[in-house]
Amino acid sequence: MSTYTHGHHATVLSSHQWRTVENSAAHLLPHLVPGASVLDVGCGPGTITAGIAERVAPGRVVGVDAAEAVLDEAARAARERGATNVEFAVADVHALEYADDSFDVVHAHQVLQHVPDPVGALREMRRVCRPGGVVAVREADFGGMIWYPNPPGMDDWLRVYYPVARGNGGEPDAGRRLVAWARAAGFADVAASSSSWCYATPEEREWWSESWGGRMVRSHVAETAVAGGHATREELAAIYAGWKEWAADDAGWFSVTHGEIICVA
Ligand SMILES: C[S@@+](CC[C@H](N)C(=O)[O-])C[C@H]1O[C@@H](n2cnc3c(N)ncnc32)[C@H](O)[C@@H]1O
């Protein structure tokens, strides 16, 4: 099983827990009909999974993740929303322990960019999806991240992030590759789209800079960057300071482009 680049530090979870079906899986909404069974692969803290469960109830929803610890958060998110049609389990997307044709919908959000074999992962997602069901994926594309202003320090974060993610077997420019990966996995019917997140209010800037700037000094990313010789602690501190300067600027704006695919199994 691969190493998840970010780990599940609070700086990382705060970004994942903001996510909803509406802001992170809008391309999937037409397929979330009552009664549909859904597998959410790499569900993390499960806020998207809980939203899926609400929409497809009484359909069965299963959230799986390679990291057991984060599944407690996921179960809590589901309980808080009163979702009773959802369960969680540990699983590796490369080897899912479900029979062929088990689900109507198999979904992954921000997972394939972290795994060493995204094409194999898509094949496995297809195997557990019933014929005629859909496999849906959305991935950020780090080359499609743009922001303003660009204070000294902050402009260095991608220089550090790319080798850290790739050193763990991931591909930060995943969004643009989804169609290619789906074709390589054998899907003939692939509908592609893109959508973005935008952070510009003072609250959004504070939260996003703490999540990403904070991640560069206090998470698994920071440890790996230093251990791999990609940055010193001082350089990481300068990146964090740059993020905070960006957040403090009233003109601050940040956009994250994503690739999305809906594949018919
Ligand atoms: C960026 S998080 C996304 C979480 C959630 N889908 C969301 O968008 O809020 C990526 C998740 O994928 C999980 N993951 C990484 N590699 C995995 C693998 N091989 N199989 C299953 N899950 C994996 C990580 O543990 C992490 O929780």
The ligand as an SDF file (V2000), in Angstrom:
LIG
                    3D

 27 29  0  0  0  0  0  0  0  0999 V2000
   -6.8450   13.9020   -0.1040 C   0  0  0  0  0  0  0  0  0  0  0  0
   -7.5700   12.6680    0.9100 S   0  0  0  0  0  0  0  0  0  0  0  0
   -9.2210   12.7200    0.2550 C   0  0  0  0  0  0  0  0  0  0  0  0
  -10.2670   12.3120    1.2680 C   0  0  0  0  0  0  0  0  0  0  0  0
  -11.7050   12.4660    0.7780 C   0  0  0  0  0  0  0  0  0  0  0  0
  -11.9710   11.7090   -0.4310 N   0  0  0  0  0  0  0  0  0  0  0  0
  -12.0160   13.9350    0.5850 C   0  0  0  0  0  0  0  0  0  0  0  0
  -11.9090   14.4240   -0.5370 O   0  0  0  0  0  0  0  0  0  0  0  0
  -12.3110   14.6070    1.5740 O   0  0  0  0  0  0  0  0  0  0  0  0
   -6.9390   11.1590    0.2320 C   0  0  0  0  0  0  0  0  0  0  0  0
   -7.3380    9.9220    1.0240 C   0  0  0  0  0  0  0  0  0  0  0  0
   -6.9740    8.7570    0.2660 O   0  0  0  0  0  0  0  0  0  0  0  0
   -6.5050    7.7870    1.1640 C   0  0  0  0  0  0  0  0  0  0  0  0
   -5.6660    6.8430    0.4200 N   0  0  0  0  0  0  0  0  0  0  0  0
   -4.3880    7.0380    0.0040 C   0  0  0  0  0  0  0  0  0  0  0  0
   -3.9460    5.9360   -0.6470 N   0  0  0  0  0  0  0  0  0  0  0  0
   -4.9770    5.0410   -0.6390 C   0  0  0  0  0  0  0  0  0  0  0  0
   -5.1250    3.7100   -1.1440 C   0  0  0  0  0  0  0  0  0  0  0  0
   -4.1280    3.0870   -1.7740 N   0  0  0  0  0  0  0  0  0  0  0  0
   -6.3240    3.0830   -0.9570 N   0  0  0  0  0  0  0  0  0  0  0  0
   -7.3360    3.7180   -0.2960 C   0  0  0  0  0  0  0  0  0  0  0  0
   -7.2370    4.9600    0.2130 N   0  0  0  0  0  0  0  0  0  0  0  0
   -6.0740    5.6150    0.0390 C   0  0  0  0  0  0  0  0  0  0  0  0
   -5.7530    8.5750    2.2330 C   0  0  0  0  0  0  0  0  0  0  0  0
   -5.6010    7.8430    3.4410 O   0  0  0  0  0  0  0  0  0  0  0  0
   -6.6330    9.8120    2.3740 C   0  0  0  0  0  0  0  0  0  0  0  0
   -7.5690    9.6950    3.4220 O   0  0  0  0  0  0  0  0  0  0  0  0
  1  2  1  0
  2  3  1  0
  2 10  1  0
  3  4  1  0
  4  5  1  0
  5  6  1  0
  5  7  1  0
  7  8  2  0
  7  9  1  0
 10 11  1  0
 11 12  1  0
 11 26  1  0
 12 13  1  0
 13 14  1  0
 13 24  1  0
 14 15  1  0
 14 23  1  0
 15 16  2  0
 16 17  1  0
 17 18  1  0
 17 23  2  0
 18 19  1  0
 18 20  2  0
 20 21  1  0
 21 22  2  0
 22 23  1  0
 24 25  1  0
 24 26  1  0
 26 27  1  0
M  CHG  2   2   1   9  -1
M  END
$$$$
